[in-house]
Amino acid sequence: MPLYASVDLHSNNSYATITDGKDKVIKEKRLPNQIEEVERFFGPYKDRIDSVVTEATYNGYWLLDGLKGLGYNVKLANPSAMKQYEGLKHTDDKSDCLWLNRLNRLNILPQAYIYPEKDRPVRDLLRRRMYLTQMRTSFITVLKIQFQSWNSTSIAPRAIYKLDHADISKLFRDKALRLSANSFLDSIQLLNQQITEIESHVERAAKKDPVVDRLQVLKGIGPILAWTIKYETGELSRFKSIKNYLSYAGLVESLKLSNFKVKGKGNRKNRNRFLRWAFQEAAIHSLLHNRAERYHDRLARRKGKFKAKAIMASKIARVAYMIMEDPDFIYDPDKLFR
């Protein structure tokens, strides 16, 4: 009789459970987050264990890769698609593991996509780049506000990049204001350097890819955004349709309707925020082109600027999906924004 195993992973420990074909607990224990301890726990039953299930968490790489390296069949459960029996009065790590094992045994476990280990480092590096660019934008905004407040002048981001301490001394007489401006200016310049280093590494580490080349025909998508979209998408075949892809990217409205009436909202957090950000950035960069800018302005007058950019991001994502799906797809830029 096969056995079923699961690990409820936390930030500082894990709870592991092994059950049989009748959901009887064979072994259970709270373990430190060390692959050696996990191996010691499962080792005596390795030949009988059908698979090991763990939920998708932010800190699970070491466990997934470690178990795979040891030869176990690993399944990644999708927490957002699972719901325990609501009549339960008490739930804990043990009940969570038993629930995972039961779903696995009955072959009804909702599984999440396990991203390929070899591609994760560059994907995560691109994610860190996103954080740095957002931080840089916030610092630039602070400096722009200081210029407007004290000098009644508007300054563009490109002009901020060219400033130095001597310029700041001429623009602000007060020592406190100079210290404030210089601190943000130094941070912006450091972030520029770090972002450039990341982009250079991605260009060297990522091999030439025809999908990335095709994505760049879309106005607003350059090499880095194309690689971000490629890495965040993963295997395109896991999406059944464009609608599923847009939902994964968080580019569809999260509403529940019945008889044309709003009955609630879905889980807005259940999306890939990095992929969503990439398409939003593509929408913003596309405004440098006249046709896209005119389309945005028409939408903004009817729906507001925020929703206009969201619609543009969704349209770009839709075409990006078709470009990635079909190498022979012919993209007509005149039809995207009209």
N, C-alpha and C positions, 0 to 999 in steps of 0.2 A: 504494500500500500504506500503510495507516495505521500510525502510530507510537504507542508506549506509553511513558508517563513515570511516574516515581515519585520521591519525596523521602523519604529517611530522616532525620527531624528529631531533632536533639539539642539540648541546652541552649545550646551555644555555636557550633554550626555545623550544616550540613546536607549530605547527600550526594545528589546528583541524577543520575539516569540516564535515558537515552532508548534504547529498543530497537525493532527492527522486528518484522515478523510472524513471523520465524524466531528470535526471541530474540537477534539479533545486536546488540551494543552499537553505537549510532550516536554517542553522546556521553555522557561522565560526568565529574563534577567535584565536589570538595568546595567548598561555598559558605559565606560568612558568612550569618548569619541576618538578611538584609535583602531585602525584597521586590524591590528594584531589581535586585539581583544574580540573583535567581531569574528575574525577567523577562528579563534579559539572556541568561541561559542557555537558556531555552526559546523565546525570541522568534523566532529564525530558523526554527523548525520548528512554529510555532503552528498553521498551517493544516493540518498533517498529523497533529498529535497528537490521538488519539482521546480520551484522558482522562489526568489526572494523579492518581496515588494517593499518599496519605500515611497513615501509621498514626495511630490515635487516641492523642494524647499530651496531657499537662497544659498544654503551652505552644504549641499549634498554631493558636490563633485567627487570629493575624496571617497565617499561611500560607494557611489555608483561605479566609479572607475576601479576602486579597490576590489569590490565584489566580482566585477567582470574579469579583472586580472586573475582572480583566484579560480575562475572557471564556473561561476554560478550564472544561472539564467536570471537576469535582473529585469524587473518590471517597475516602471515609474507610474504611480497612481496619480490621476488628475483630481486634486481636492475639490475644485469647483464643480465637478460633475458627479460628486458623491454626496449622499445624504443619509445619515444614519436614521434608524427608526426613531421618530419624534417622541414616542412614549417612554423612552429611557429616562429614568430619574437621575441616573449618575453615569457619567462617562469619564474615563481616564485613559492613560497610555495603554493599559492592558486591553480595555474594550476596543480601543482604536486598532490595535494590532489584530485582535480577533476578527474585527469587521473586515479588515484588509484581506486576511487569510480566507475568510468565508467567500468574499466576492471573487477572489482568485480561484478558489476551489470550484465555484459554480461557473467559472469562465464568463463572468459579467463585470469584471473589473474595468472601469473606465481608465484607459491608459493615456499618459502624456507622452509627447515626443522626447526622445532622448537625443540631445544634440551631439553630433560626432565630436569625440574628444580632441581630434587633431585640429579642428577648426575653432575650438572654444577660445584659445588664447588671443587670437586676432579679433574675434568678435567682442570679447570682453575689453580689449584695448580700445576698440572703437566706441564702446559704451563709456569708458572713462573719458574719451575725447569729448563726448557729448556733455558730460558734467563740466568739463573745463570750459567749453565754449559758452555754456549757460552762465557759468560764474563770470567769465570775461564780459559777457553782455550786461550782467548786473552791475559790474564795476564801471563800465562805460556809462551806464545810465546815471549812476551816482555822480560821476564827473560832469556829465551834461547838465544835471540839475544844479550843481555848484556854479557852473559858468552862467547859467540863466539867473540864478538867485543873486549872485554878487557882481556880475559884469553885464547882465542883461544882453547876453550874446548867446547865439546858438552855435554849437560846434558839432561837426560830423564825426563819426567814428574814425574815418580815415585820417582826419586831422589830429585826432587824439593820439593815434599811433605815432605821429611824427613829433609830438611834443617831447621836451626834455626838461630837466630841473631849471635851467636858465630861463626857459619860456615861462614856466610856472612862477618864477620869482618876479618876472615883469608883469604878469597878469594879476597876481594877488600880493598886495602889500602886507597884509596881516600874516604874522608867523604861523598862527594856528591854521589859517586857510591854506598856506603853502604846504604845511606838514600833511594836512588832509589830502590835498591834491596829489602831492608827491607819493604818498603811500599807495593810493589807488593806481597812479601812473606806473609805479614800479611793479605792482601786482599784475597789471594788464600786460606789461612787457614780458614779465616772466611767463605768464600764461601763453602769450604768443609763441615764445620759444618752445614751451613744452608741447603745445598743439602741433607746431611745425615738426618737432622730433617724432611725434606719434604718426603724423601723416607720412613722413619719410620712411618710417619703419614699415608701415602698412604697405606702401608701394613696393618696398623691397621684399617683404615676407609673402605677400599675396601673389600667387601665380596669375599669369594672364588668363583671363576668363572671358569667353565670348558673350556670356550673359551680361557681365559688367560693361562690356563695350556697347552692347545693344541698349542697355538702360540709359546710357549717356546721350542718346539721340533725343531724349525728353528734355525740353527746356527746363532748366532749374536743377538738373541732376548732373553733378560733376563726378570725378573719380571717387572721392571719399564717400559721398552720399550713395553712389552706386554700390560700392563695397559694403556699406552699412546695410543697405536694403538686401543685398545678396546674402550676407551672413545672418541677418535677423530672420530672413524668410526660411532659410534652411532648405529642406527638400520640398519642392513645390507640390509634389504628388500627394502630400498629406492634406492638402486643401481640396475639398470636393468641388468647389466652385469659386467664382470671383466673390460671391457674397460671403462665403466662409472666410476668405482671405481678408476682405475689408473688415469683417467683424473681428478677426484676430488682430488687425492693425488698429482697432478702435476708431474706425472711420465711418461707422454707421450709427444712427441715432439709437440710443438705448431706451426703447419704449415698449410697453406692452399695451396693445390696443384690442378692444372688443366692441363691435358695433360702432366703429368710428370714435370711440371714447377711450381716453387714457385710463388704463387700469393699474398702472404702476410703471416702474423702471427696472431695467435689468441691472446686472452687476457691471458698473462702469469700470471697475478696476480690473476686470477680467479681460485684459488685452496686453499686447506687447507695446509698452510705452516707448521703447526705443525705435521700433518700426514706425509708430505713429509720428514721433518727432521727426524722423527722416523725411517722411512725406510732407509734413508741415513745413520743414525747411525748404524742400523742393518747391512748394507752392509760393513761398516768400521770394525765393531766388528767381522764379519764373516771371515775377512782376517787372524784371528788368527788360522784358520783351514787350513791345507795344500791344500785340494782340492779347496777351495774357493780362496786361494792365487794364486795357479797356473792358475786358470781360469781368475782371475783379470789380472795377468801378461800377459797372451796371448792377452786379450782384449786391454790392455794398449799399447801394441806394435803396434796394428793396429789403434786404435781409440783415444789414449791418456788416461791418468789417470782419468781425470774428467769424460769423457763420460763412461769409463769403470765402475766406481762406480755408475753412474746413471743407467746403464743397470742392474747392480747387484741389486740395490735397487728396480727396476721395477720387476725383477724376484722374489725377496723375497715378494714383495707386492702381486704379482699374486698368489703365493702359500698361502700366509696369507689369502687372500680372500677365496680360496677354503677350507682352514682349518676352517675358521669361518662359511662358508656356510654349510658345510657337516660334521657332527660329525664323520661319518664313513670314511672320506677321509684318505687314507693311504699315508703318505708322505715318499718319498724315497730320502734321502739326496744325494745319488749317482747320481741322475738324474738332480738335480738342477744346479750344476756347473760341466759341463763335456765338 
